[in-house]
């Protein structure tokens, strides 16, 4: 990543930080999880990203059976069931190939074990009370593959966006990093432990912009009572981590980007403080928490250590947006379903009643697009493009 950014600096070209971070995190996941490194362009890398994009798209697709179980037959008519099954089969084939490669006795020895090596060794030694099967290993790989690729990338992009909006904070965190690291040339894991303000910046970013704003959907196991309401078993539960992080009863000036609020504070995102739960909490907390944080800390620290950043020509920091792509599946159903439909009906009816609408000059209706970046992760809608300069 640093090498690619350096080439852009030498050519005085803008850096597409969103693209660079996606490439970095997918490379890290492949190395740690599968012991592979897919090159920039190639058949395997294309297959890797095609599988990931389809899975993310299915995460936010509407399935009638999720909300109206008796209408599951409609999902078959719309083709969603067959699409889901095809994606599962392709993933299963992909994981099976990886497992077989690791079981091949002729496979070249590697000094560093990856996750598949560890899981296969556990299965061989029967290190669990239950017998570990290939399906168990594939399930773990699914979590690593899907959850770990773009969440870290999105967090770094959001952090850089907030820092560009707040030059004082940008300067302060860069001064901390450069004073600790000195002339070493790069930031490593040991350095990060001595960077409390950097860690505060990451926490503040995750508070304001959790990459999975409703976490991962849960399902109730038994009947329970919450504030007088009876919640039946198998109810879909969505936790609004985005709203919790902006709750004025829990945070002072919640809409402000103010990392100092975490300096000297014991508040952390490891599931013990329910005001900050970007990774969830309890037994189902994100298993990739530590790997994700290590990736974000190192990537962000090196970006801030190595380069000074400024807006591209003709753009001011006020022009930076915080639009996102897209809302996770289930967002319209938070709260009262009928109330949500009523709001949509009234808003649309008044817009159509009050005005006539047409496209902007020079644009035809065929030019309208419906392109989105699908996924459960809340990405910045417009790619973050900045100019980087070497720090002297």
C-alpha positions as CSV (number, residue, x, y, z in Angstrom):
1,X,0.0,0.0,0.0
2,X,2.7,2.5,1.0
3,X,4.6,1.7,-2.2
4,X,1.5,2.3,-4.4
5,X,0.8,5.6,-2.6
6,X,4.5,6.6,-3.1
7,X,4.1,6.1,-6.8
8,X,1.1,8.5,-6.8
9,X,3.1,11.0,-4.8
10,X,6.0,10.8,-7.3
11,X,3.5,11.4,-10.2
12,X,1.6,14.1,-8.3
13,X,-1.6,12.1,-8.7
14,X,-4.5,11.8,-6.2
15,X,-4.7,8.7,-4.1
16,X,-7.9,6.7,-4.1
17,X,-7.7,5.8,-0.4
18,X,-10.9,3.7,-0.5
19,X,-9.5,1.5,-3.2
20,X,-6.0,1.2,-1.6
21,X,-7.5,0.1,1.7
22,X,-9.7,-2.5,0.2
23,X,-6.7,-4.0,-1.6
24,X,-4.7,-4.0,1.6
25,X,-7.3,-5.6,3.8
26,X,-8.2,-8.3,1.3
27,X,-4.5,-9.1,1.0
28,X,-4.1,-9.4,4.8
29,X,-7.1,-11.6,5.1
30,X,-5.9,-13.9,2.3
31,X,-2.4,-14.2,3.9
32,X,-3.7,-14.8,7.4
33,X,-6.7,-17.0,6.6
34,X,-5.6,-18.9,3.6
35,X,-1.8,-18.5,3.3
36,X,-2.2,-16.9,-0.2
37,X,-1.6,-13.6,-1.8
38,X,-3.7,-12.8,-4.8
39,X,-2.0,-10.4,-7.2
40,X,-3.6,-7.1,-8.3
41,X,-5.1,-8.6,-11.5
42,X,-5.7,-12.3,-12.1
43,X,-8.3,-15.1,-12.3
44,X,-8.1,-16.1,-8.6
45,X,-8.4,-12.5,-7.3
46,X,-11.3,-11.9,-9.6
47,X,-13.0,-15.0,-8.3
48,X,-12.2,-13.9,-4.7
49,X,-13.9,-10.5,-5.1
50,X,-16.8,-11.8,-7.2
51,X,-17.7,-14.2,-4.3
52,X,-17.3,-11.5,-1.7
53,X,-19.4,-9.0,-3.7
54,X,-22.2,-11.5,-4.3
55,X,-22.3,-12.4,-0.6
56,X,-22.4,-8.8,0.5
57,X,-25.2,-8.1,-2.0
58,X,-27.2,-11.1,-0.6
59,X,-26.7,-9.7,3.0
60,X,-28.7,-6.6,2.1
61,X,-31.2,-8.2,-0.3
62,X,-34.8,-8.5,0.7
63,X,-36.1,-11.9,1.6
64,X,-39.8,-12.1,2.3
65,X,-39.2,-15.1,4.7
66,X,-37.1,-12.9,7.0
67,X,-40.1,-10.8,7.9
68,X,-43.1,-12.9,6.8
69,X,-42.1,-16.6,7.3
70,X,-45.3,-17.8,5.7
71,X,-44.3,-16.0,2.4
72,X,-41.1,-17.9,1.9
73,X,-42.5,-19.3,-1.3
74,X,-42.2,-15.8,-2.8
75,X,-38.4,-15.9,-2.5
76,X,-38.4,-19.0,-4.7
77,X,-40.5,-17.2,-7.3
78,X,-38.2,-14.1,-7.3
79,X,-35.1,-16.3,-7.7
80,X,-33.6,-15.2,-4.4
81,X,-33.5,-18.8,-3.0
82,X,-31.6,-20.2,-6.0
83,X,-29.3,-17.2,-6.0
84,X,-28.5,-17.9,-2.3
85,X,-28.0,-21.6,-2.9
86,X,-25.7,-20.9,-5.9
87,X,-23.6,-18.5,-3.8
88,X,-23.3,-21.2,-1.0
89,X,-22.2,-23.8,-3.5
90,X,-19.6,-21.6,-5.0
91,X,-18.3,-20.7,-1.5
92,X,-18.3,-24.3,-0.4
93,X,-16.3,-25.3,-3.5
94,X,-13.8,-22.4,-2.9
95,X,-13.3,-23.4,0.8
96,X,-13.0,-27.1,-0.1
97,X,-10.2,-26.3,-2.6
98,X,-8.3,-24.3,0.0
99,X,-8.6,-27.2,2.6
100,X,-7.5,-29.8,0.0
101,X,-4.5,-27.6,-0.9
102,X,-3.5,-27.6,2.8
103,X,-3.9,-31.3,3.1
104,X,-1.8,-32.0,0.0
105,X,1.4,-33.8,1.3
106,X,3.4,-32.2,-1.6
107,X,2.4,-28.7,-0.6
108,X,5.6,-26.5,-0.1
109,X,6.3,-26.0,3.6
110,X,5.6,-22.5,5.0
111,X,7.3,-21.1,8.0
112,X,4.2,-19.3,9.1
113,X,0.9,-21.2,9.8
114,X,-2.4,-19.7,8.6
115,X,-5.8,-20.2,10.1
116,X,-6.6,-23.3,8.0
117,X,-3.3,-25.0,9.2
118,X,-4.3,-24.3,12.8
119,X,-7.8,-25.7,12.4
120,X,-6.6,-28.8,10.6
121,X,-4.1,-29.4,13.3
122,X,-6.8,-29.0,16.0
123,X,-9.0,-31.5,14.1
124,X,-6.1,-34.0,13.8
125,X,-5.3,-33.8,17.5
126,X,-9.0,-33.7,18.6
127,X,-8.4,-30.6,20.6
128,X,-12.1,-29.9,21.1
129,X,-14.8,-31.8,23.0
130,X,-16.7,-32.2,19.7
131,X,-15.2,-33.6,16.5
132,X,-14.2,-30.7,14.2
133,X,-15.5,-31.3,10.7
134,X,-14.8,-29.7,7.4
135,X,-18.1,-27.8,7.7
136,X,-16.9,-26.3,11.0
137,X,-13.7,-25.1,9.3
138,X,-15.6,-23.7,6.4
139,X,-17.9,-21.8,8.8
140,X,-14.9,-20.2,10.5
141,X,-13.4,-19.3,7.1
142,X,-16.7,-17.7,6.1
143,X,-16.6,-15.4,9.2
144,X,-13.0,-14.5,8.4
145,X,-13.5,-14.0,4.7
146,X,-16.8,-12.0,4.8
147,X,-16.5,-10.0,8.0
148,X,-12.8,-9.2,7.9
149,X,-12.3,-7.9,4.3
150,X,-14.0,-4.6,4.1
151,X,-14.9,-3.5,7.7
152,X,-11.3,-2.6,8.5
153,X,-10.9,-0.7,5.2
154,X,-14.1,1.2,5.8
155,X,-13.0,2.2,9.3
156,X,-9.6,3.6,8.1
157,X,-11.4,5.6,5.3
158,X,-13.9,7.1,7.8
159,X,-11.0,8.0,10.2
160,X,-9.1,9.8,7.4
161,X,-12.3,11.6,6.4
162,X,-12.8,12.9,10.0
163,X,-9.2,13.8,10.3
164,X,-9.3,15.8,7.0
165,X,-12.4,17.6,8.4
166,X,-10.5,18.4,11.6
167,X,-6.9,19.6,10.9
168,X,-6.2,20.3,14.6
169,X,-6.7,16.6,15.4
170,X,-4.8,15.5,12.3
171,X,-1.8,17.6,13.3
172,X,-2.0,16.3,16.9
173,X,-2.1,12.6,16.0
174,X,0.7,13.0,13.4
175,X,2.9,14.7,16.0
176,X,2.3,11.9,18.5
177,X,3.2,9.2,15.9
178,X,6.2,10.9,14.5
179,X,7.6,11.7,18.0
180,X,7.3,8.1,19.1
181,X,8.5,6.4,15.9
182,X,11.3,8.9,15.1
183,X,13.3,8.1,11.9
184,X,12.6,4.4,11.9
185,X,10.7,4.6,8.6
186,X,7.6,2.7,9.6
187,X,5.2,2.0,12.5
188,X,5.1,-1.5,13.9
189,X,2.9,-3.3,16.4
190,X,5.1,-2.3,19.4
191,X,4.9,1.4,18.5
192,X,1.1,1.3,18.4
193,X,1.0,0.5,22.1
194,X,2.6,3.9,22.8
195,X,0.1,5.9,20.8
196,X,-2.8,6.6,23.1
197,X,-4.1,9.5,21.0
198,X,-4.2,7.4,17.8
199,X,-6.2,4.7,19.7
200,X,-8.6,7.5,20.8
201,X,-9.0,8.6,17.2
202,X,-9.9,5.0,16.2
203,X,-12.4,4.7,19.1
204,X,-14.0,8.0,18.2
205,X,-14.3,7.0,14.6
206,X,-16.0,3.7,15.6
207,X,-18.4,5.6,17.9
208,X,-19.6,8.0,15.2
209,X,-19.3,5.7,12.2
210,X,-19.5,2.0,13.2
211,X,-19.0,0.0,10.0
212,X,-21.9,-2.3,10.8
213,X,-24.4,0.2,12.3
214,X,-26.9,-2.6,13.2
215,X,-24.2,-5.2,14.0
216,X,-25.1,-8.7,12.8
217,X,-28.8,-9.7,13.1
218,X,-29.6,-11.9,16.1
219,X,-32.4,-14.2,16.9
220,X,-34.1,-14.7,20.3
221,X,-33.9,-18.3,21.6
222,X,-36.6,-18.1,24.3
223,X,-39.5,-15.9,25.1
224,X,-38.5,-12.8,27.2
225,X,-40.0,-9.6,28.5
226,X,-38.4,-6.2,27.8
227,X,-40.0,-3.2,29.4
228,X,-43.4,-4.9,29.5
229,X,-43.2,-6.1,25.9
230,X,-43.3,-9.9,25.3
231,X,-40.7,-10.9,22.7
232,X,-41.5,-14.4,21.3
233,X,-38.8,-16.9,20.4
234,X,-37.1,-16.7,16.9
235,X,-37.6,-12.9,16.8
236,X,-35.1,-11.1,14.6
237,X,-33.2,-8.6,16.7
238,X,-31.2,-5.6,15.3
239,X,-29.0,-3.6,17.7
240,X,-28.6,0.0,16.6
241,X,-25.0,0.6,17.5
242,X,-25.0,3.8,15.4
243,X,-27.7,5.4,17.5
244,X,-26.1,4.2,20.8
245,X,-22.8,5.9,19.8
246,X,-24.7,9.2,19.3
247,X,-27.0,9.0,22.4
248,X,-26.8,12.4,24.2
249,X,-27.6,10.6,27.5
250,X,-24.4,8.5,27.1
251,X,-22.1,11.0,25.4
252,X,-21.3,14.7,25.9
253,X,-21.7,16.6,22.5
254,X,-22.2,13.3,20.7
255,X,-22.2,14.7,17.2
256,X,-18.7,16.2,17.6
257,X,-15.5,14.3,16.6
258,X,-13.6,14.7,19.8
259,X,-11.0,11.9,20.5
260,X,-10.0,13.6,23.8
261,X,-13.1,12.1,25.4
262,X,-11.3,8.7,25.5
263,X,-8.0,10.0,27.0
264,X,-7.7,8.8,30.6
265,X,-11.0,6.9,30.1
266,X,-11.5,3.2,30.7
267,X,-14.2,3.0,28.0
268,X,-13.3,0.4,25.4
269,X,-15.0,-1.5,22.5
270,X,-14.4,-5.0,23.8
271,X,-18.0,-5.5,24.9
272,X,-17.8,-4.3,28.5
273,X,-19.1,-0.8,27.9
274,X,-22.5,-0.8,26.2
275,X,-22.2,2.8,25.0
276,X,-19.5,1.7,22.5
277,X,-20.2,-1.7,20.8
278,X,-18.9,-1.6,17.2
279,X,-18.0,-5.3,17.6
280,X,-21.0,-6.3,19.6
281,X,-20.8,-7.8,23.1
282,X,-21.3,-11.0,25.0
283,X,-20.6,-14.6,23.7
284,X,-21.4,-13.5,20.1
285,X,-19.0,-10.6,20.1
286,X,-17.0,-10.4,16.8
287,X,-14.2,-13.0,16.9
288,X,-12.1,-10.9,14.6
289,X,-11.9,-8.0,17.0
290,X,-8.2,-8.1,17.8
291,X,-7.2,-8.7,14.2
292,X,-9.4,-5.9,12.9
293,X,-8.1,-3.4,15.5
294,X,-4.5,-4.4,14.7
295,X,-5.1,-3.8,11.0
296,X,-6.8,-0.5,11.5
297,X,-4.2,0.8,14.0
298,X,-1.2,-0.1,11.8
299,X,-2.7,1.0,8.5
300,X,-3.8,4.4,9.9
301,X,-0.6,5.0,11.8
302,X,1.6,4.3,8.8
303,X,-0.6,6.6,6.6
304,X,-0.3,9.4,9.0
305,X,3.4,8.8,9.8
306,X,4.7,8.5,6.2
307,X,2.7,11.2,4.4
308,X,1.1,14.6,4.9
309,X,-2.4,14.8,3.4
310,X,-4.3,17.5,1.7
311,X,-7.4,17.9,-0.5
312,X,-7.3,17.5,-4.2
313,X,-7.1,20.6,-6.3
314,X,-10.3,22.6,-6.2
315,X,-11.8,20.8,-3.2
316,X,-12.1,22.1,0.3
317,X,-12.5,20.1,3.5
318,X,-16.0,21.4,3.8
319,X,-16.8,19.5,0.6
320,X,-16.1,16.1,2.3
321,X,-19.3,14.2,2.7
322,X,-20.4,11.5,5.1
323,X,-22.9,9.8,2.8
324,X,-22.9,6.0,3.1
325,X,-23.6,2.9,1.0
326,X,-26.0,1.4,1.8
327,X,-28.3,0.9,4.8
328,X,-28.3,-2.7,6.0
329,X,-31.2,-4.9,5.3
330,X,-33.9,-4.4,8.0
331,X,-33.4,-0.7,8.5
332,X,-37.0,0.3,7.5
333,X,-38.3,-2.3,10.0
334,X,-36.7,-0.8,13.0
335,X,-39.5,0.7,15.1
336,X,-43.1,0.5,13.9
337,X,-43.6,-1.0,10.4
338,X,-46.9,0.7,9.8
339,X,-45.5,4.1,10.9
340,X,-42.5,3.7,8.5
341,X,-44.8,2.9,5.6
342,X,-47.0,5.8,6.4
343,X,-44.0,8.2,6.4
344,X,-42.9,7.0,3.0
345,X,-46.4,7.2,1.6
346,X,-46.9,10.8,2.8
347,X,-43.5,12.0,1.8
348,X,-43.7,10.5,-1.7
349,X,-47.3,11.7,-2.2
350,X,-46.5,15.3,-1.3
351,X,-43.4,15.4,-3.5
352,X,-45.5,14.2,-6.5
353,X,-48.5,16.4,-5.7
354,X,-46.5,19.6,-5.2
355,X,-43.9,19.5,-8.0
356,X,-43.3,18.4,-11.5
357,X,-39.9,16.7,-11.9
358,X,-37.3,16.5,-14.7
359,X,-33.7,15.6,-15.1
360,X,-30.9,18.3,-14.9
361,X,-29.9,20.0,-18.1
362,X,-27.9,17.8,-20.4
363,X,-28.9,14.6,-18.7
364,X,-31.4,12.1,-20.1
365,X,-33.5,9.7,-18.0
366,X,-31.3,6.9,-19.5
367,X,-28.4,8.5,-17.6
368,X,-29.9,7.8,-14.3
369,X,-28.2,4.9,-12.5
370,X,-29.1,2.6,-9.6
371,X,-25.5,1.5,-8.9
372,X,-24.7,0.8,-5.3
373,X,-21.9,-0.9,-3.5
374,X,-23.8,-3.7,-1.8
375,X,-23.0,-5.1,1.6
376,X,-23.7,-5.1,5.3
377,X,-20.7,-2.8,5.9
378,X,-21.4,1.0,5.9
379,X,-19.0,2.3,3.3
380,X,-18.4,5.9,2.4
381,X,-20.6,6.5,-0.7
382,X,-18.0,8.5,-2.6
383,X,-14.5,7.2,-2.7
384,X,-12.0,9.2,-0.6
385,X,-9.5,10.8,-3.0
386,X,-6.7,12.8,-1.4
387,X,-3.3,14.2,-2.4
388,X,-0.4,12.8,-0.4
389,X,3.1,14.3,0.1
390,X,6.1,12.8,1.7
391,X,6.7,14.0,5.2
392,X,10.3,15.3,5.6
